[in-house]
């Protein structure tokens, strides 16, 4: 299984640049992201279910993953 594009970019470009800029001796000293959470509130979703579906489609286009819809 291949690595995600962003992880590959981080390991090949960002991590070496941070090591050079801050003088880290060990690659494990470089800060890394563990989790990114994207949240969207759709207030009009109680009246119109189509707005929730449209918001889910937009969020999936942004994140590249299928969102989990939670109604409150």
Chimera marker file (.cmm) of the C-alpha trace (Angstrom):
<marker_set name="trace">
<marker id="1" x="0.000" y="0.000" z="0.000" r="1" g="1" b="0" radius="0.5"/>
<marker id="2" x="1.391" y="3.388" z="-0.955" r="1" g="1" b="0" radius="0.5"/>
<marker id="3" x="1.714" y="6.373" z="1.350" r="1" g="1" b="0" radius="0.5"/>
<marker id="4" x="-0.619" y="9.344" z="1.036" r="1" g="1" b="0" radius="0.5"/>
<marker id="5" x="0.680" y="12.226" z="-1.093" r="1" g="1" b="0" radius="0.5"/>
<marker id="6" x="0.869" y="14.666" z="1.819" r="1" g="1" b="0" radius="0.5"/>
<marker id="7" x="2.834" y="12.232" z="3.983" r="1" g="1" b="0" radius="0.5"/>
<marker id="8" x="5.277" y="11.577" z="1.142" r="1" g="1" b="0" radius="0.5"/>
<marker id="9" x="5.703" y="15.327" z="0.553" r="1" g="1" b="0" radius="0.5"/>
<marker id="10" x="6.300" y="15.885" z="4.274" r="1" g="1" b="0" radius="0.5"/>
<marker id="11" x="8.953" y="13.170" z="4.511" r="1" g="1" b="0" radius="0.5"/>
<marker id="12" x="10.832" y="14.160" z="1.354" r="1" g="1" b="0" radius="0.5"/>
<marker id="13" x="10.580" y="17.965" z="1.431" r="1" g="1" b="0" radius="0.5"/>
<marker id="14" x="9.306" y="19.443" z="4.684" r="1" g="1" b="0" radius="0.5"/>
<marker id="15" x="11.182" y="17.308" z="7.212" r="1" g="1" b="0" radius="0.5"/>
<marker id="16" x="14.658" y="17.903" z="5.642" r="1" g="1" b="0" radius="0.5"/>
<marker id="17" x="13.928" y="21.641" z="5.391" r="1" g="1" b="0" radius="0.5"/>
<marker id="18" x="12.942" y="21.797" z="9.061" r="1" g="1" b="0" radius="0.5"/>
<marker id="19" x="16.024" y="19.816" z="10.066" r="1" g="1" b="0" radius="0.5"/>
<marker id="20" x="18.246" y="22.275" z="8.209" r="1" g="1" b="0" radius="0.5"/>
<marker id="21" x="16.442" y="25.392" z="9.427" r="1" g="1" b="0" radius="0.5"/>
<marker id="22" x="16.346" y="24.466" z="13.128" r="1" g="1" b="0" radius="0.5"/>
<marker id="23" x="19.509" y="22.352" z="13.275" r="1" g="1" b="0" radius="0.5"/>
<marker id="24" x="17.882" y="19.114" z="14.404" r="1" g="1" b="0" radius="0.5"/>
<marker id="25" x="20.359" y="16.235" z="14.592" r="1" g="1" b="0" radius="0.5"/>
<marker id="26" x="17.753" y="13.467" z="14.647" r="1" g="1" b="0" radius="0.5"/>
<marker id="27" x="14.740" y="13.209" z="12.276" r="1" g="1" b="0" radius="0.5"/>
<marker id="28" x="12.566" y="12.235" z="15.261" r="1" g="1" b="0" radius="0.5"/>
<marker id="29" x="13.092" y="15.722" z="16.753" r="1" g="1" b="0" radius="0.5"/>
<marker id="30" x="11.127" y="17.319" z="13.909" r="1" g="1" b="0" radius="0.5"/>
<marker id="31" x="7.494" y="18.069" z="14.863" r="1" g="1" b="0" radius="0.5"/>
<marker id="32" x="4.860" y="16.043" z="13.039" r="1" g="1" b="0" radius="0.5"/>
<marker id="33" x="1.098" y="16.018" z="12.618" r="1" g="1" b="0" radius="0.5"/>
<marker id="34" x="-0.765" y="13.155" z="14.243" r="1" g="1" b="0" radius="0.5"/>
<marker id="35" x="-4.330" y="14.021" z="13.347" r="1" g="1" b="0" radius="0.5"/>
<marker id="36" x="-6.236" y="16.620" z="11.370" r="1" g="1" b="0" radius="0.5"/>
<marker id="37" x="-9.931" y="17.138" z="12.071" r="1" g="1" b="0" radius="0.5"/>
<marker id="38" x="-12.211" y="19.003" z="9.658" r="1" g="1" b="0" radius="0.5"/>
<marker id="39" x="-15.609" y="20.006" z="11.018" r="1" g="1" b="0" radius="0.5"/>
<marker id="40" x="-18.595" y="21.635" z="9.327" r="1" g="1" b="0" radius="0.5"/>
<marker id="41" x="-21.865" y="22.799" z="10.853" r="1" g="1" b="0" radius="0.5"/>
<marker id="42" x="-24.949" y="22.967" z="8.650" r="1" g="1" b="0" radius="0.5"/>
<marker id="43" x="-27.625" y="24.885" z="10.539" r="1" g="1" b="0" radius="0.5"/>
<marker id="44" x="-30.211" y="24.697" z="7.752" r="1" g="1" b="0" radius="0.5"/>
<marker id="45" x="-29.864" y="20.895" z="7.658" r="1" g="1" b="0" radius="0.5"/>
<marker id="46" x="-32.831" y="20.451" z="9.989" r="1" g="1" b="0" radius="0.5"/>
<marker id="47" x="-35.242" y="21.854" z="7.405" r="1" g="1" b="0" radius="0.5"/>
<marker id="48" x="-33.631" y="20.687" z="4.157" r="1" g="1" b="0" radius="0.5"/>
<marker id="49" x="-31.766" y="17.368" z="3.843" r="1" g="1" b="0" radius="0.5"/>
<marker id="50" x="-30.382" y="18.395" z="0.434" r="1" g="1" b="0" radius="0.5"/>
<marker id="51" x="-28.181" y="20.989" z="2.129" r="1" g="1" b="0" radius="0.5"/>
<marker id="52" x="-26.603" y="18.293" z="4.290" r="1" g="1" b="0" radius="0.5"/>
<marker id="53" x="-25.887" y="16.188" z="1.198" r="1" g="1" b="0" radius="0.5"/>
<marker id="54" x="-24.383" y="19.180" z="-0.617" r="1" g="1" b="0" radius="0.5"/>
<marker id="55" x="-22.218" y="20.028" z="2.407" r="1" g="1" b="0" radius="0.5"/>
<marker id="56" x="-21.041" y="16.399" z="2.619" r="1" g="1" b="0" radius="0.5"/>
<marker id="57" x="-20.084" y="16.470" z="-1.062" r="1" g="1" b="0" radius="0.5"/>
<marker id="58" x="-18.108" y="19.691" z="-0.575" r="1" g="1" b="0" radius="0.5"/>
<marker id="59" x="-16.351" y="18.325" z="2.501" r="1" g="1" b="0" radius="0.5"/>
<marker id="60" x="-15.404" y="15.121" z="0.693" r="1" g="1" b="0" radius="0.5"/>
<marker id="61" x="-13.951" y="17.198" z="-2.153" r="1" g="1" b="0" radius="0.5"/>
<marker id="62" x="-11.837" y="19.159" z="0.338" r="1" g="1" b="0" radius="0.5"/>
<marker id="63" x="-10.650" y="16.264" z="2.512" r="1" g="1" b="0" radius="0.5"/>
<marker id="64" x="-10.476" y="13.473" z="-0.069" r="1" g="1" b="0" radius="0.5"/>
<marker id="65" x="-12.413" y="11.186" z="2.281" r="1" g="1" b="0" radius="0.5"/>
<marker id="66" x="-16.061" y="10.412" z="2.824" r="1" g="1" b="0" radius="0.5"/>
<marker id="67" x="-17.359" y="12.429" z="5.796" r="1" g="1" b="0" radius="0.5"/>
<marker id="68" x="-19.287" y="10.964" z="8.707" r="1" g="1" b="0" radius="0.5"/>
<marker id="69" x="-22.613" y="12.764" z="9.079" r="1" g="1" b="0" radius="0.5"/>
<marker id="70" x="-23.759" y="13.212" z="12.687" r="1" g="1" b="0" radius="0.5"/>
<marker id="71" x="-27.137" y="14.783" z="13.348" r="1" g="1" b="0" radius="0.5"/>
<marker id="72" x="-27.759" y="16.555" z="16.612" r="1" g="1" b="0" radius="0.5"/>
<link id1="1" id2="2" r="1" g="1" b="0" radius="0.2"/>
<link id1="2" id2="3" r="1" g="1" b="0" radius="0.2"/>
<link id1="3" id2="4" r="1" g="1" b="0" radius="0.2"/>
<link id1="4" id2="5" r="1" g="1" b="0" radius="0.2"/>
<link id1="5" id2="6" r="1" g="1" b="0" radius="0.2"/>
<link id1="6" id2="7" r="1" g="1" b="0" radius="0.2"/>
<link id1="7" id2="8" r="1" g="1" b="0" radius="0.2"/>
<link id1="8" id2="9" r="1" g="1" b="0" radius="0.2"/>
<link id1="9" id2="10" r="1" g="1" b="0" radius="0.2"/>
<link id1="10" id2="11" r="1" g="1" b="0" radius="0.2"/>
<link id1="11" id2="12" r="1" g="1" b="0" radius="0.2"/>
<link id1="12" id2="13" r="1" g="1" b="0" radius="0.2"/>
<link id1="13" id2="14" r="1" g="1" b="0" radius="0.2"/>
<link id1="14" id2="15" r="1" g="1" b="0" radius="0.2"/>
<link id1="15" id2="16" r="1" g="1" b="0" radius="0.2"/>
<link id1="16" id2="17" r="1" g="1" b="0" radius="0.2"/>
<link id1="17" id2="18" r="1" g="1" b="0" radius="0.2"/>
<link id1="18" id2="19" r="1" g="1" b="0" radius="0.2"/>
<link id1="19" id2="20" r="1" g="1" b="0" radius="0.2"/>
<link id1="20" id2="21" r="1" g="1" b="0" radius="0.2"/>
<link id1="21" id2="22" r="1" g="1" b="0" radius="0.2"/>
<link id1="22" id2="23" r="1" g="1" b="0" radius="0.2"/>
<link id1="23" id2="24" r="1" g="1" b="0" radius="0.2"/>
<link id1="24" id2="25" r="1" g="1" b="0" radius="0.2"/>
<link id1="25" id2="26" r="1" g="1" b="0" radius="0.2"/>
<link id1="26" id2="27" r="1" g="1" b="0" radius="0.2"/>
<link id1="27" id2="28" r="1" g="1" b="0" radius="0.2"/>
<link id1="28" id2="29" r="1" g="1" b="0" radius="0.2"/>
<link id1="29" id2="30" r="1" g="1" b="0" radius="0.2"/>
<link id1="30" id2="31" r="1" g="1" b="0" radius="0.2"/>
<link id1="31" id2="32" r="1" g="1" b="0" radius="0.2"/>
<link id1="32" id2="33" r="1" g="1" b="0" radius="0.2"/>
<link id1="33" id2="34" r="1" g="1" b="0" radius="0.2"/>
<link id1="34" id2="35" r="1" g="1" b="0" radius="0.2"/>
<link id1="35" id2="36" r="1" g="1" b="0" radius="0.2"/>
<link id1="36" id2="37" r="1" g="1" b="0" radius="0.2"/>
<link id1="37" id2="38" r="1" g="1" b="0" radius="0.2"/>
<link id1="38" id2="39" r="1" g="1" b="0" radius="0.2"/>
<link id1="39" id2="40" r="1" g="1" b="0" radius="0.2"/>
<link id1="40" id2="41" r="1" g="1" b="0" radius="0.2"/>
<link id1="41" id2="42" r="1" g="1" b="0" radius="0.2"/>
<link id1="42" id2="43" r="1" g="1" b="0" radius="0.2"/>
<link id1="43" id2="44" r="1" g="1" b="0" radius="0.2"/>
<link id1="44" id2="45" r="1" g="1" b="0" radius="0.2"/>
<link id1="45" id2="46" r="1" g="1" b="0" radius="0.2"/>
<link id1="46" id2="47" r="1" g="1" b="0" radius="0.2"/>
<link id1="47" id2="48" r="1" g="1" b="0" radius="0.2"/>
<link id1="48" id2="49" r="1" g="1" b="0" radius="0.2"/>
<link id1="49" id2="50" r="1" g="1" b="0" radius="0.2"/>
<link id1="50" id2="51" r="1" g="1" b="0" radius="0.2"/>
<link id1="51" id2="52" r="1" g="1" b="0" radius="0.2"/>
<link id1="52" id2="53" r="1" g="1" b="0" radius="0.2"/>
<link id1="53" id2="54" r="1" g="1" b="0" radius="0.2"/>
<link id1="54" id2="55" r="1" g="1" b="0" radius="0.2"/>
<link id1="55" id2="56" r="1" g="1" b="0" radius="0.2"/>
<link id1="56" id2="57" r="1" g="1" b="0" radius="0.2"/>
<link id1="57" id2="58" r="1" g="1" b="0" radius="0.2"/>
<link id1="58" id2="59" r="1" g="1" b="0" radius="0.2"/>
<link id1="59" id2="60" r="1" g="1" b="0" radius="0.2"/>
<link id1="60" id2="61" r="1" g="1" b="0" radius="0.2"/>
<link id1="61" id2="62" r="1" g="1" b="0" radius="0.2"/>
<link id1="62" id2="63" r="1" g="1" b="0" radius="0.2"/>
<link id1="63" id2="64" r="1" g="1" b="0" radius="0.2"/>
<link id1="64" id2="65" r="1" g="1" b="0" radius="0.2"/>
<link id1="65" id2="66" r="1" g="1" b="0" radius="0.2"/>
<link id1="66" id2="67" r="1" g="1" b="0" radius="0.2"/>
<link id1="67" id2="68" r="1" g="1" b="0" radius="0.2"/>
<link id1="68" id2="69" r="1" g="1" b="0" radius="0.2"/>
<link id1="69" id2="70" r="1" g="1" b="0" radius="0.2"/>
<link id1="70" id2="71" r="1" g="1" b="0" radius="0.2"/>
<link id1="71" id2="72" r="1" g="1" b="0" radius="0.2"/>
</marker_set>
